[in-house]
């Protein structure tokens, strides 16, 4: 069989060489014919060139004859001889006229046509002077004729000779250019023949090279994919424990101060995860391995979560953070993780390069055909700005435009480049407007199918009248937009004069105008009739201890979340409807029924975190540390759910799943993959191995709860 394959390969090689040889011979004959045609064309050019030069030389001679005979007439006093010379001059003029009327092929170019017209014009001017001289001669005014010829005729005739000389030079230049072009064409034919022969000789070698190159690229891509998968697993696995623990802590009752510390811990862990994802995404995008995973989400929720990630860094620099979302912005069906990744990159840069002022997000939507919308997210800052000559470098890999030296903010130079690529992946675009020293606005636009907006229900606050004591800037805009979009009757007040009566609550930004509005409100609260009106304070982390704690009746941390503001207003104005205190987080709903669960995870800290998550959901799991232990455990007990890590030390999770499915047991457990890999193709591999669902690390408590509740509904 192998000999047959080699024989077929040799046959095709000989056939390819024969075809190449035939091609060379055919093209050689074509080039030889081209050589012959070039030689004939060159000979024809030389003939026409000689004919044109002869015509110009005759023109020069005959015009000289006209002039010479006239001079004879001017230098004799014999009347008969003068008449004879006049007749000879006019005869020579007729020959010049015939020469000027000639249409030589080499007079067809623009340059020679203009030169010939110059000769005709100069000759006509000379003839006019000559005829006047002849008239004076025939009238016997020889002295006047000589004077006229010397004053006008000599110069006029010199211009004729100069024009004829220019015509000759133009003819020679055009003839030379045409000959050179023909020679160049002939030379290029030789070059083409050489290239054809070389191309034919390299044809077979190129085919072999391309086959080998393709194999090499496939191997390189496979190695790169394996490296990315390994690095993703090794970097993201420890974060499963960190983020999982913060999820568990947030679900437990604790004082507000400790809850804030847990929130900051989780924010920093999320930021670290985002940095790891940036580095991995660079390699994935570079390899063409990124595909969007669309699902329905609320742009407002995505914006609030992105703002949470940068709130600590913004607070350290005393920057105001806020957002304004138009009331008509719907939910969309798109890749929420990618949208938040772009938002986080833009917000991180805005906070990094802003020393004073604010960072603002504004979201709007424009309806398009077939139920889609173009969602526009603009991130503005009051930072250092970007020079015009540097803006084109913004979206290049590893390119940074911040100042060098001590003002440098650091970074990898990947965030904007990745954001630009992701915006295109989401059928959108990225643009920037900036003025150096005054700030920047990055605008991210993407298109997606629209869905009805799923906003928080503020109907329990219908009819509530709120006095909003906020300053200019994004925080004030943010608070007012939340109140008005929720249907609350909000009245803007600057705390400079007594407010209108009948307010149900006061919402005050403690940082507005440097805290001045807040201080004035506290001093005049009783005088303005607001002593009995509940106060909802928007508290900024860096100013939390500035005001008396007694004044902080209801606190909403900045940046303000819509749900937090709603709950604070409920507690202030509708205490009988108030939600659970913000110091106690709402735990995820339990699964509802008891299920037999097996956790397969080789990393002991992560295994413990998953067990604690399951305890929080009311489940008591069994555990296995390797793939073979999982296969053995599934053979001993009928599990409802198996949480299967994909990368295990002995046999991986995919092989363990195949063996469980092939065991022949009547009971079929739901197997959910747990993986830190980054490729969209990993989910397809998991399902091909027999897994039913897919959860990506770091594992989230709410995601685990949703997956288990889905299984529970199938068991009822």
C-alpha positions as CSV (number, residue, x, y, z in Angstrom):
1,X,0.0,0.0,0.0
2,X,2.8,2.4,1.0
3,X,4.6,1.7,-2.3
4,X,1.4,2.4,-4.2
5,X,1.1,5.8,-2.5
6,X,4.7,6.7,-3.3
7,X,4.2,5.7,-6.9
8,X,1.1,7.9,-7.2
9,X,3.1,10.8,-5.6
10,X,5.9,10.3,-8.1
11,X,3.4,10.1,-11.0
12,X,1.8,13.4,-9.9
13,X,5.3,15.0,-9.5
14,X,6.3,14.0,-13.0
15,X,3.0,15.2,-14.4
16,X,3.5,18.6,-12.6
17,X,7.0,18.9,-14.0
18,X,5.8,18.1,-17.5
19,X,3.0,20.7,-17.3
20,X,5.6,23.2,-16.1
21,X,7.9,22.4,-19.0
22,X,5.1,22.7,-21.5
23,X,4.1,26.0,-20.0
24,X,7.7,27.3,-20.2
25,X,8.0,26.3,-23.9
26,X,4.7,27.9,-24.8
27,X,5.4,31.1,-22.9
28,X,8.9,31.2,-24.4
29,X,7.4,31.1,-27.9
30,X,5.1,33.9,-27.0
31,X,8.1,36.0,-25.6
32,X,10.1,35.3,-28.8
33,X,7.3,36.6,-30.9
34,X,7.2,39.6,-28.7
35,X,10.9,40.1,-29.3
36,X,10.3,40.0,-33.1
37,X,7.5,42.5,-32.9
38,X,9.6,44.8,-30.7
39,X,12.5,44.7,-33.3
40,X,10.1,45.5,-36.1
41,X,8.6,48.4,-34.1
42,X,12.0,49.8,-33.3
43,X,13.0,49.7,-37.0
44,X,9.8,51.5,-38.0
45,X,10.6,54.1,-35.3
46,X,14.1,54.7,-36.7
47,X,12.6,55.2,-40.3
48,X,10.0,57.7,-39.0
49,X,12.6,59.5,-37.0
50,X,14.9,60.0,-40.0
51,X,11.9,61.2,-42.1
52,X,10.9,63.8,-39.5
53,X,14.5,65.1,-39.1
54,X,14.9,65.4,-42.9
55,X,11.6,67.4,-42.9
56,X,12.8,69.8,-40.2
57,X,16.2,70.2,-41.8
58,X,14.5,71.1,-45.2
59,X,12.3,73.5,-43.3
60,X,15.4,75.2,-41.8
61,X,17.1,75.3,-45.3
62,X,14.1,76.8,-47.2
63,X,13.3,79.5,-44.6
64,X,17.0,80.4,-44.8
65,X,16.6,80.7,-48.6
66,X,13.7,83.1,-48.2
67,X,15.8,85.2,-45.9
68,X,19.0,85.0,-48.0
69,X,17.2,86.0,-51.3
70,X,15.6,89.0,-49.6
71,X,19.0,90.2,-48.4
72,X,20.2,90.0,-52.0
73,X,17.3,92.3,-53.0
74,X,18.2,94.7,-50.2
75,X,21.8,94.9,-51.3
76,X,21.4,95.8,-55.0
77,X,20.1,99.0,-56.6
78,X,19.3,97.4,-59.9
79,X,15.5,97.4,-60.2
80,X,15.4,94.3,-62.5
81,X,17.5,92.3,-60.2
82,X,15.3,93.4,-57.3
83,X,12.2,92.0,-59.1
84,X,14.0,88.8,-59.8
85,X,15.0,88.3,-56.2
86,X,11.5,89.1,-55.0
87,X,10.1,86.4,-57.2
88,X,12.7,83.9,-56.0
89,X,11.9,84.7,-52.3
90,X,8.2,84.1,-52.9
91,X,8.9,80.8,-54.6
92,X,11.0,79.7,-51.7
93,X,8.1,80.8,-49.4
94,X,5.8,78.4,-51.2
95,X,8.2,75.5,-50.5
96,X,8.2,76.4,-46.8
97,X,4.4,76.4,-46.8
98,X,4.3,72.9,-48.1
99,X,6.8,71.8,-45.5
100,X,4.8,73.3,-42.6
101,X,1.7,71.6,-43.9
102,X,3.3,68.2,-43.7
103,X,1.7,65.7,-41.2
104,X,4.6,63.5,-40.1
105,X,3.6,60.7,-37.6
106,X,6.2,62.0,-35.2
107,X,4.4,65.3,-35.0
108,X,1.5,63.5,-33.2
109,X,2.7,64.1,-29.6
110,X,1.6,67.1,-27.6
111,X,5.2,68.5,-27.4
112,X,5.8,68.3,-31.2
113,X,2.4,69.7,-32.0
114,X,3.0,72.7,-29.8
115,X,6.6,73.2,-31.3
116,X,5.2,73.0,-34.9
117,X,2.5,75.6,-34.0
118,X,5.3,77.9,-32.6
119,X,7.2,77.6,-35.9
120,X,4.0,78.5,-37.9
121,X,3.3,81.6,-35.7
122,X,6.9,82.8,-35.9
123,X,7.0,82.3,-39.6
124,X,3.8,84.3,-40.2
125,X,5.2,87.1,-38.1
126,X,8.3,87.2,-40.3
127,X,6.4,87.0,-43.5
128,X,4.4,90.0,-42.5
129,X,7.7,92.0,-42.0
130,X,9.2,90.6,-45.2
131,X,6.2,91.6,-47.3
132,X,6.4,95.2,-45.9
133,X,10.1,95.2,-46.9
134,X,9.3,94.0,-50.4
135,X,6.7,96.7,-50.8
136,X,9.2,99.4,-49.9
137,X,11.7,97.9,-52.4
138,X,9.2,97.9,-55.2
139,X,8.2,101.5,-54.4
140,X,11.9,102.5,-54.7
141,X,12.3,103.2,-51.0
142,X,15.4,101.0,-50.6
143,X,16.8,102.9,-47.7
144,X,13.5,102.6,-45.7
145,X,13.4,98.9,-46.6
146,X,16.9,98.3,-45.3
147,X,16.1,100.2,-42.1
148,X,12.8,98.2,-41.5
149,X,14.6,94.9,-42.1
150,X,17.3,95.7,-39.7
151,X,14.9,96.9,-37.0
152,X,12.3,94.2,-37.2
153,X,13.1,91.6,-39.9
154,X,16.3,90.3,-38.4
155,X,14.9,89.6,-34.9
156,X,11.7,88.1,-36.4
157,X,13.7,85.7,-38.6
158,X,15.9,84.7,-35.6
159,X,12.7,83.7,-33.7
160,X,11.8,81.5,-36.7
161,X,15.2,79.7,-36.5
162,X,14.8,79.3,-32.7
163,X,11.3,77.8,-33.2
164,X,12.6,75.4,-35.8
165,X,15.5,74.3,-33.5
166,X,13.0,73.7,-30.7
167,X,10.8,71.6,-33.1
168,X,13.9,69.5,-34.0
169,X,14.8,69.0,-30.3
170,X,11.2,68.0,-29.5
171,X,11.2,65.5,-32.4
172,X,14.5,64.0,-31.2
173,X,13.2,63.8,-27.6
174,X,10.0,62.1,-28.6
175,X,11.7,59.7,-30.9
176,X,14.2,58.8,-28.2
177,X,11.5,58.3,-25.6
178,X,9.6,55.9,-28.0
179,X,12.7,54.0,-28.8
180,X,13.6,53.7,-25.1
181,X,10.1,52.5,-24.3
182,X,10.3,49.9,-27.0
183,X,13.7,48.7,-25.7
184,X,12.3,48.6,-22.1
185,X,9.4,46.5,-23.3
186,X,11.7,44.2,-25.0
187,X,13.9,44.0,-21.9
188,X,10.8,43.4,-19.7
189,X,10.0,40.5,-22.0
190,X,13.4,39.0,-21.2
191,X,12.8,39.5,-17.5
192,X,9.3,38.0,-17.8
193,X,10.8,35.0,-19.5
194,X,13.4,34.6,-16.8
195,X,10.7,34.9,-14.1
196,X,8.5,32.4,-15.8
197,X,11.3,29.8,-16.0
198,X,12.1,30.5,-12.3
199,X,8.5,30.2,-11.3
200,X,8.1,27.0,-13.1
201,X,11.2,25.5,-11.5
202,X,10.0,26.5,-8.0
203,X,6.4,25.3,-8.6
204,X,6.9,21.8,-7.3
205,X,9.1,22.9,-4.4
206,X,6.5,25.5,-3.4
207,X,3.7,22.9,-3.3
208,X,5.8,20.7,-1.0
209,X,6.7,23.6,1.2
210,X,3.0,24.7,1.6
211,X,2.0,21.2,2.6
212,X,4.8,21.0,5.2
213,X,4.0,24.6,6.3
214,X,0.4,23.8,6.9
215,X,1.3,20.8,9.1
216,X,3.8,23.0,11.1
217,X,1.1,25.7,11.6
218,X,-1.4,23.1,12.8
219,X,1.2,21.8,15.3
220,X,2.0,25.3,16.4
221,X,-1.6,26.2,16.9
222,X,-2.2,23.0,18.9
223,X,0.8,23.8,21.1
224,X,-0.4,27.3,21.7
225,X,-3.9,26.2,22.5
226,X,-2.6,23.7,25.0
227,X,-0.3,26.3,26.6
228,X,-3.2,28.7,26.9
229,X,-5.5,26.1,28.4
230,X,-2.8,25.1,30.9
231,X,-2.0,28.7,31.9
232,X,-5.7,29.5,32.2
233,X,-6.2,26.5,34.5
234,X,-3.2,27.2,36.7
235,X,-3.9,31.0,37.1
236,X,-7.7,30.8,37.5
237,X,-7.9,27.8,39.8
238,X,-6.6,29.6,42.9
239,X,-9.1,32.4,42.3
240,X,-11.9,29.9,42.5
241,X,-11.2,29.6,46.2
242,X,-10.7,33.4,46.8
243,X,-13.9,34.5,44.9
244,X,-15.9,31.5,46.2
245,X,-15.0,32.4,49.8
246,X,-16.0,36.1,49.3
247,X,-19.4,34.9,47.9
248,X,-19.9,32.8,51.0
249,X,-19.0,35.7,53.3
250,X,-21.3,38.1,51.5
251,X,-24.2,35.6,52.1
252,X,-23.5,35.6,55.8
253,X,-24.8,38.3,58.3
254,X,-22.0,40.7,59.4
255,X,-21.6,44.3,60.4
256,X,-21.5,46.9,57.6
257,X,-17.8,47.7,58.1
258,X,-16.8,44.0,57.7
259,X,-19.1,43.7,54.8
260,X,-17.3,46.6,53.1
261,X,-14.0,44.8,53.6
262,X,-15.4,41.6,52.1
263,X,-16.7,43.7,49.2
264,X,-13.3,45.3,48.6
265,X,-11.6,41.8,48.8
266,X,-14.0,40.5,46.2
267,X,-13.5,43.6,44.0
268,X,-9.7,43.2,44.1
269,X,-10.0,39.5,43.3
270,X,-12.2,40.3,40.4
271,X,-9.7,42.9,39.2
272,X,-6.9,40.3,39.4
273,X,-9.1,38.0,37.4
274,X,-9.7,40.7,34.8
275,X,-5.9,41.2,34.4
276,X,-5.3,37.5,33.9
277,X,-8.2,37.5,31.4
278,X,-6.6,40.4,29.5
279,X,-3.3,38.5,29.0
280,X,-5.1,35.3,28.0
281,X,-7.5,37.2,25.8
282,X,-4.6,38.8,23.9
283,X,-3.3,35.3,23.0
284,X,-6.8,34.0,22.2
285,X,-7.7,37.0,19.9
286,X,-4.3,36.7,18.3
287,X,-5.0,33.1,17.5
288,X,-8.6,33.7,16.4
289,X,-10.1,31.6,19.1
290,X,-12.6,34.0,20.6
291,X,-16.4,33.7,19.8
292,X,-19.2,35.6,21.5
293,X,-21.6,33.8,23.8
294,X,-24.8,35.9,23.8
295,X,-27.4,35.9,26.6
296,X,-29.9,38.3,27.9
297,X,-28.7,41.0,30.4
298,X,-29.5,44.5,31.6
299,X,-27.0,47.2,30.6
300,X,-27.7,48.9,33.9
301,X,-26.5,45.8,35.9
302,X,-23.4,45.5,33.7
303,X,-22.6,49.2,34.3
304,X,-23.1,48.9,38.1
305,X,-20.9,45.9,38.4
306,X,-18.1,47.5,36.3
307,X,-18.3,50.6,38.5
308,X,-18.0,48.5,41.6
309,X,-14.7,47.1,40.3
310,X,-13.1,50.6,40.1
311,X,-14.9,52.2,43.0
312,X,-12.0,51.6,45.5
313,X,-9.4,53.1,43.2
314,X,-11.6,56.0,42.4
315,X,-12.3,56.6,46.1
316,X,-8.6,56.7,46.9
317,X,-8.2,59.6,44.4
318,X,-11.5,61.3,45.5
319,X,-13.0,60.9,42.1
320,X,-16.8,61.1,41.5
321,X,-18.3,58.0,39.8
322,X,-21.7,57.8,38.3
323,X,-23.8,56.8,35.3
324,X,-26.9,58.0,33.4
325,X,-28.9,55.4,31.4
326,X,-31.7,56.7,29.2
327,X,-35.2,55.5,30.2
328,X,-35.7,53.8,26.8
329,X,-32.6,51.6,27.0
330,X,-33.8,47.9,26.8
331,X,-32.2,44.7,27.9
332,X,-30.1,43.2,25.1
333,X,-29.0,39.7,24.0
334,X,-25.3,39.8,23.7
335,X,-22.1,38.6,25.4
336,X,-22.4,40.2,28.8
337,X,-18.9,39.1,29.9
338,X,-17.3,40.8,26.9
339,X,-19.4,44.0,27.3
340,X,-18.3,44.2,30.9
341,X,-14.7,43.5,29.9
342,X,-14.7,46.4,27.6
343,X,-16.4,48.6,30.2
344,X,-13.9,47.6,32.9
345,X,-11.0,48.4,30.6
346,X,-12.3,51.8,29.7
347,X,-13.2,52.6,33.4
348,X,-9.8,51.4,34.7
349,X,-8.0,53.7,32.2
350,X,-10.3,56.6,33.0
351,X,-9.6,56.3,36.8
352,X,-5.9,55.7,36.2
353,X,-5.4,58.8,34.2
354,X,-7.7,61.2,36.1
355,X,-6.2,63.0,39.1
356,X,-9.2,65.2,39.9
357,X,-12.8,65.4,38.9
358,X,-15.1,62.6,37.8
359,X,-15.6,59.5,35.6
360,X,-19.0,59.2,34.0
361,X,-20.8,56.6,32.0
362,X,-23.7,57.5,29.7
363,X,-25.8,54.8,28.0
364,X,-28.3,55.4,25.1
365,X,-30.0,53.2,22.6
366,X,-31.2,53.7,19.0
367,X,-33.7,51.3,17.5
368,X,-32.8,49.5,14.3
369,X,-34.5,47.1,12.0
370,X,-35.7,43.6,13.0
371,X,-35.9,44.3,16.7
372,X,-32.3,45.2,17.2
373,X,-30.8,48.2,18.9
374,X,-27.5,50.1,18.6
375,X,-26.3,50.5,22.2
376,X,-23.9,53.4,22.8
377,X,-21.8,53.4,26.0
378,X,-19.7,56.5,26.5
379,X,-17.1,56.6,29.2
380,X,-15.9,60.2,30.0
381,X,-13.3,61.5,32.3
382,X,-11.7,64.8,33.3
383,X,-8.1,63.4,33.2
384,X,-5.0,64.3,31.3
385,X,-6.4,63.8,27.8
386,X,-4.6,62.6,24.8
387,X,-2.7,64.6,22.2
388,X,-4.1,64.3,18.6
389,X,-0.8,62.9,17.3
390,X,-1.0,60.1,19.9
391,X,-4.6,59.0,19.4
392,X,-3.9,56.7,16.5
393,X,-1.6,54.6,18.7
394,X,-4.3,53.9,21.3
395,X,-5.7,50.7,19.9
396,X,-2.4,49.0,19.0
397,X,-1.0,46.0,20.9
398,X,1.3,46.9,23.9
399,X,1.0,50.6,23.0
400,X,0.7,53.3,25.7
401,X,0.4,57.0,25.4
402,X,0.6,58.1,29.0
403,X,3.4,60.5,30.1
404,X,6.8,58.9,30.7
405,X,8.7,59.2,34.0
406,X,7.2,59.7,37.4
407,X,3.7,60.5,36.0
408,X,3.5,57.2,34.3
409,X,0.6,55.1,35.5
410,X,1.9,51.8,34.3
411,X,-0.1,49.0,32.6
412,X,0.4,46.5,29.9
413,X,-1.0,48.5,26.9
414,X,-3.4,45.6,26.2
415,X,-6.7,47.0,27.6
416,X,-7.7,49.3,24.7
417,X,-6.4,47.0,22.0
418,X,-8.5,44.1,23.4
419,X,-11.5,46.4,23.8
420,X,-11.2,47.5,20.2
421,X,-11.1,43.9,19.0
422,X,-13.9,42.9,21.3
423,X,-16.1,45.8,20.0
424,X,-15.7,44.4,16.5
425,X,-16.4,40.9,17.7
426,X,-19.7,42.3,19.1
427,X,-20.6,43.9,15.7
428,X,-19.6,47.3,17.0
429,X,-16.9,49.9,17.1
430,X,-14.7,52.0,19.4
431,X,-13.8,55.6,19.0
432,X,-12.2,58.4,21.1
433,X,-12.6,62.1,21.5
434,X,-10.0,63.9,23.6
435,X,-8.5,67.3,24.3
436,X,-5.1,67.3,25.8
437,X,-5.3,68.4,29.5
438,X,-9.1,68.4,29.6
439,X,-10.1,64.8,29.5
440,X,-11.3,62.1,27.1
441,X,-14.5,60.3,26.0
442,X,-14.3,56.7,24.7
443,X,-17.4,55.6,22.9
444,X,-18.3,51.9,22.6
445,X,-21.1,51.1,20.2
446,X,-22.5,47.6,19.6
447,X,-25.6,46.1,18.0
448,X,-27.7,43.3,19.5
449,X,-31.3,42.0,19.6
450,X,-33.4,43.9,22.1
451,X,-35.6,42.5,24.9
452,X,-38.0,44.3,27.3
453,X,-36.2,46.0,30.1
454,X,-36.2,44.2,33.4
455,X,-35.8,47.1,35.8
456,X,-36.3,47.1,39.6
457,X,-39.9,47.6,40.6
458,X,-40.3,51.0,42.2
459,X,-44.1,50.8,42.4
460,X,-44.0,50.6,46.2
461,X,-42.6,54.2,46.1
462,X,-45.4,55.6,44.0
463,X,-46.4,59.1,45.2
464,X,-43.3,59.5,47.3
465,X,-41.9,63.1,47.1
466,X,-38.2,63.3,47.5
467,X,-36.0,66.4,47.9
468,X,-32.7,65.8,46.1
469,X,-29.8,67.8,47.5
470,X,-27.1,67.2,44.9
471,X,-24.5,69.3,43.2
472,X,-23.5,69.6,39.6
473,X,-21.6,66.7,38.0
474,X,-22.2,63.1,37.3
475,X,-23.2,62.0,40.8
476,X,-26.1,64.5,40.9
477,X,-27.2,63.5,37.4
478,X,-27.0,59.8,38.4
479,X,-29.1,60.2,41.5
480,X,-31.8,62.3,39.8
481,X,-32.0,59.9,36.8
482,X,-32.5,56.9,39.2
483,X,-35.2,58.7,41.1
484,X,-37.0,59.9,38.0
485,X,-36.7,56.7,36.1
486,X,-38.2,54.9,39.1
487,X,-41.2,57.2,39.0
488,X,-40.4,59.1,42.2
489,X,-41.4,62.8,42.4
490,X,-37.9,64.3,42.8
491,X,-37.4,68.0,43.4
492,X,-33.9,69.4,42.9
493,X,-32.7,71.7,45.7
494,X,-29.3,73.4,46.3
495,X,-29.8,73.8,50.1
496,X,-29.5,77.6,49.7
497,X,-33.1,78.4,50.7
498,X,-35.9,76.7,52.5
499,X,-37.3,73.8,50.4
500,X,-40.9,73.3,49.6
501,X,-43.1,71.7,52.2
502,X,-44.5,68.2,52.1
503,X,-41.4,66.2,51.4
504,X,-41.4,62.5,52.3
505,X,-37.6,62.1,52.3
506,X,-34.4,63.9,51.5
507,X,-31.6,62.3,49.4
508,X,-28.4,64.2,49.9
509,X,-25.0,63.7,48.3
510,X,-22.5,64.1,51.2
511,X,-19.7,65.0,48.8
512,X,-21.6,67.6,46.7
513,X,-19.7,70.9,46.4
514,X,-17.0,69.5,48.7
515,X,-19.5,68.6,51.4
516,X,-20.9,72.1,51.6
517,X,-24.4,71.3,50.7
518,X,-24.5,68.5,53.2
519,X,-23.2,70.7,56.0
520,X,-25.7,73.4,55.2
521,X,-28.6,71.0,55.2
522,X,-27.6,69.6,58.6
523,X,-27.4,73.1,60.1
524,X,-30.7,74.3,58.7
525,X,-32.6,71.0,58.9
526,X,-34.9,72.0,61.8
527,X,-35.3,75.6,60.5
528,X,-36.5,74.3,57.1
529,X,-39.0,72.0,58.6
530,X,-37.1,68.9,57.7
531,X,-36.4,67.6,61.3
532,X,-38.9,64.9,61.0
533,X,-38.2,64.1,57.3
534,X,-36.0,61.0,57.0
535,X,-32.5,61.6,55.5
536,X,-31.0,59.2,52.9
537,X,-27.3,60.0,52.6
538,X,-25.1,59.0,49.7
539,X,-21.9,58.3,51.5
540,X,-18.5,58.3,49.8
541,X,-15.9,56.0,51.3
542,X,-13.3,58.6,51.9
543,X,-15.8,60.9,53.7
544,X,-17.6,58.3,55.7
545,X,-16.2,59.6,59.1
546,X,-16.6,63.3,58.4
547,X,-20.2,63.8,59.6
548,X,-21.9,62.8,62.9
549,X,-23.1,59.3,62.8
550,X,-26.4,60.4,64.2
551,X,-27.1,62.1,60.9
552,X,-26.6,58.9,58.9
553,X,-30.1,57.6,59.3
554,X,-30.1,55.7,56.0
555,X,-26.9,55.3,54.0
556,X,-26.4,54.4,50.4
557,X,-22.8,53.9,49.4
558,X,-21.4,55.5,46.3
559,X,-21.4,54.7,43.4
560,X,-25.1,54.4,43.9
561,X,-26.9,51.3,42.8
562,X,-30.5,51.5,41.8
563,X,-31.6,48.7,44.2
564,X,-29.7,50.2,47.1
565,X,-31.3,53.6,46.6
566,X,-34.8,52.0,46.3
567,X,-34.3,49.9,49.5
568,X,-33.0,53.0,51.4
569,X,-36.0,55.0,50.4
570,X,-38.4,52.1,51.3
571,X,-36.8,51.9,54.7
572,X,-37.1,55.7,55.2
573,X,-40.7,56.2,53.9
574,X,-42.3,52.8,53.9
575,X,-40.8,51.0,57.0
576,X,-43.6,48.4,56.9
577,X,-42.4,47.4,53.4
578,X,-38.6,47.8,54.1
579,X,-36.3,45.1,52.8
580,X,-33.9,43.3,55.0
581,X,-31.1,45.6,56.4
582,X,-28.3,46.1,54.0
583,X,-25.9,44.7,56.6
584,X,-27.4,41.2,56.0
585,X,-27.0,40.0,52.5
586,X,-29.7,38.0,50.8
587,X,-28.6,34.4,50.6
588,X,-29.2,32.4,47.4
589,X,-32.3,30.3,47.5
590,X,-31.7,26.7,48.6
591,X,-32.1,24.0,46.1
592,X,-35.4,23.0,47.6
593,X,-35.0,19.2,47.5
594,X,-32.3,16.9,48.7
595,X,-30.0,15.6,46.1
596,X,-27.0,13.2,46.1
597,X,-24.1,15.3,45.0
598,X,-20.5,14.2,44.2
599,X,-17.7,16.9,44.0
600,X,-14.7,15.8,41.9
601,X,-11.9,18.3,42.5
602,X,-8.1,17.6,43.0
603,X,-7.4,21.0,44.6
604,X,-8.2,20.7,48.3
605,X,-8.9,24.4,49.0
606,X,-11.3,24.6,46.1
607,X,-12.9,21.3,47.1
608,X,-13.6,22.8,50.5
609,X,-15.0,26.0,49.1
610,X,-17.4,24.1,46.8
611,X,-18.5,22.0,49.8
612,X,-19.2,25.2,51.8
613,X,-21.2,26.6,48.9
614,X,-23.3,23.4,48.8
615,X,-23.7,23.6,52.6
616,X,-25.1,27.1,52.0
617,X,-27.6,25.6,49.5
618,X,-28.6,22.9,52.0
619,X,-26.8,20.0,50.4
620,X,-24.3,17.5,51.8
621,X,-21.9,16.3,49.1
622,X,-19.5,13.4,48.8
623,X,-16.0,14.2,47.5
624,X,-13.4,12.6,45.2
625,X,-9.9,13.9,44.5
626,X,-9.2,12.2,41.1
627,X,-11.0,10.8,38.1
628,X,-10.8,7.1,39.0
629,X,-12.2,7.8,42.5
630,X,-15.1,9.5,40.8
631,X,-15.7,6.5,38.5
632,X,-15.6,4.2,41.6
633,X,-17.9,6.4,43.6
634,X,-20.4,6.6,40.8
635,X,-20.4,2.8,40.6
636,X,-21.2,2.5,44.3
637,X,-24.0,5.1,44.6
638,X,-26.6,6.6,42.4
639,X,-25.7,10.4,42.4
640,X,-28.2,12.9,41.1
641,X,-25.4,15.5,40.3
642,X,-21.7,15.1,39.7
643,X,-19.6,18.3,39.7
644,X,-16.7,17.2,37.6
645,X,-13.4,19.1,37.4
646,X,-12.0,18.7,33.8
647,X,-8.3,18.6,34.6
648,X,-7.5,15.8,37.1
649,X,-4.2,14.1,38.0
650,X,-4.9,10.5,36.8
651,X,-7.6,10.4,34.2
652,X,-9.1,13.7,33.3
653,X,-12.8,14.7,33.8
654,X,-13.7,13.9,30.2
655,X,-12.4,10.4,30.4
656,X,-14.0,9.9,33.8
657,X,-17.3,11.0,32.3
658,X,-17.0,8.6,29.4
659,X,-16.4,5.7,31.8
660,X,-19.3,6.6,34.0
661,X,-21.6,6.8,30.9
662,X,-20.3,3.5,29.7
663,X,-20.8,1.7,33.0
664,X,-24.2,0.4,32.0
665,X,-25.9,1.6,35.2
666,X,-29.6,2.3,34.8
667,X,-29.4,5.6,36.8
668,X,-28.0,8.4,34.8
669,X,-26.5,11.3,36.9
670,X,-26.3,14.9,35.7
671,X,-22.7,15.7,35.2
672,X,-21.7,19.3,35.3
673,X,-18.2,20.3,34.1
674,X,-16.0,22.6,36.2
675,X,-13.2,24.1,34.2
676,X,-10.9,27.1,34.2
677,X,-10.1,26.7,30.5
678,X,-10.8,29.8,28.3
679,X,-11.8,28.3,24.9
680,X,-15.4,28.3,23.7
681,X,-14.6,24.9,22.2
682,X,-14.1,23.4,25.7
683,X,-17.9,23.4,26.3
684,X,-18.4,21.4,23.1
685,X,-15.7,18.9,24.2
686,X,-17.4,18.5,27.5
687,X,-20.7,17.8,26.0
688,X,-19.2,15.4,23.5
689,X,-17.8,13.4,26.4
690,X,-21.3,13.1,27.9
691,X,-21.5,16.1,30.3
692,X,-24.8,17.9,30.7
693,X,-23.8,21.4,31.7
694,X,-20.7,23.6,32.0
695,X,-19.6,26.0,34.8
696,X,-16.5,28.1,34.4
697,X,-14.0,28.8,37.2
698,X,-13.8,30.9,39.3
699,X,-17.1,29.3,40.5
700,X,-19.8,31.7,41.6
701,X,-22.4,30.8,44.3
702,X,-25.3,32.2,42.3
703,X,-24.2,30.3,39.1
704,X,-23.9,27.0,41.1
705,X,-27.4,27.6,42.7
706,X,-28.9,28.2,39.2
707,X,-27.4,25.0,37.8
708,X,-28.5,22.9,40.7
709,X,-32.0,24.3,40.7
710,X,-32.2,23.4,37.0
711,X,-31.4,19.8,37.9
712,X,-33.8,19.8,40.8
713,X,-36.7,20.7,38.5
714,X,-36.0,17.6,36.4
715,X,-36.1,15.4,39.5
716,X,-39.4,16.6,40.9
